[in-house]
Amino acid sequence: MANDKNLIINKIQKGPVCIHCCASPDDGERVNAQVVETENKLIIIDTMLMRPYARELRQYADSIGKPIDRVYITHAHPDHWFGMEFFQDVKNVSLPETVEEIKMMAQLEIDFHRSQHGDLITDKMYLPVPDATEGNVEIDGVVFRLHKIVAAEDLFMLAIDLPEVKTLIAQDLIYNKVHLFVGQRSYEGTMCFDGWINALKKFMNEEYELVLPGHGVPTDASVFLENIHNLEIMRGIVESSNGENFVQNALEAFPEYGLRSMIEMSAFFLFQMK
Ligand SMILES: [Zn+2]
């Protein structure tokens, strides 16, 4: 780790595709943006939470020297779309439901994160084009398979796989050795656990060789069972805890995991925003 105030970039070559997994430091919620480099183009998945990291992501992408074909925004949580500010000259795409969710939540999220980080956070809402639909998209000769996930870590999420290179760009469907955010409830108040676990079970049969999480370092298909197990543990902790002891109970269950702030954010949504 050269400098803990810069992106940590992990380059992985898979056949004709090079994936640059760009991780922000802890104050940027350790969120990953993925730069998928094909022969002639770049496809970017998510755009970071904080301005310095989003700016660095853009500079890094530009340094590769290929045009950005599009940016996919996988879901409406702010650590994935705030950085769109630095990609306004290219096409940003998401599920239509994600656009609606961003519209609904943007002001609350901007106010919350600016209260913590001030001007290091965007002051404006940016909206992707609501063009993403399930199915195959071929870009520069590479098949991107888009999957819509409902009622998991967020209400609606996009996961993208590249079947030819057995790679899943899972984003927040997968966390690797980072505390899970389990604070999302459906509009009816249902918690995330069942939908999230069902989605993981669907993807775990695909025999991926490379799985790119939304938080934590790139990994392999063994992460599916680990995430399912962790979600079951977190479900038990949510059910047996209150606003006072939830954070401590979650920390004790996963002593080796990073990013305590994820637990605190879960606590806020589970016990204060009810
Ligand atoms: Zn995230």
Residues whose N, C-alpha, C, O or C-beta is under 5 A from the ligand:
A	BS01	ZN	H77 D79 D172 G214
